Amino acid sequence: FINICSYQNNHNAGKARVRFTYKRCLCTLRHFPTIWYEFARYEFSTKDPEAALSVYQLSSIALPMDLTLGLSQCDFLEQAKKLKDCQQLYIKLQKDTAKPLVWIQYQRFIRRNGDVCGKKGLNHDEKSKIDCARKIFTKARKSQDGSCTWHVYVSAANMELYCNKQAKIAHNIFELGLKKFNTVLEFVLEYIK
């Protein structure tokens, strides 16, 4: 099925034919996230973002705990300029999966776009985006589900250093992480860099 879908994509079969093939493929391979991702990507490439969103929504029903599909849906929503939906999906993913990668990606999203669901709505100025991203890091640190690993600290420090050009704040984040992760060799090596 995967080869058939790929063949039809590359040989410009009709849109209805390619959709039919993907749907037929999903009847058998419903629990393979790659198929859902390729189908959504195909729909987006044909300039049909609503159909791509529909594919992502169906994939979240079929594979509700799949982090890669959830994060790719967040990327799609951000590209489609549906920022509120994207932020809400990040929040849902964090509650459902409790993975450090979600905190990292959510913090980067907020740094790029600001807090679009907050009290002030869409924040366009740089300072408010930085402040919102720092608040997400604070939430991650205070989370009790164990999802704030040393990776989140390194990502936050690197964001401060390379995006915000705040070396002192990056140093403070590393120092804060060192109190918690002083026995984790990978974190210490990142701190030394």
Secondary structure, DSSP 8 states (H G I E B T S, - for coil): -HHHHHHHHHTT--HHHHHHHHHHHHHH-TT-HHHHHHHHHHHHHTT-HHHHHHHHHHHHHHSTT-HHHHHHHHHHHHHTT-HHHHHHHHHHHHHHH--HHHHHHHHHHHHHH--TTSTT-S--SHHHHHHHHHHHHHHHHH-SSS---HHHHHHHHHIIIIIS--HHHHHHHHHHHHHH-TT-HHHHHHHH-
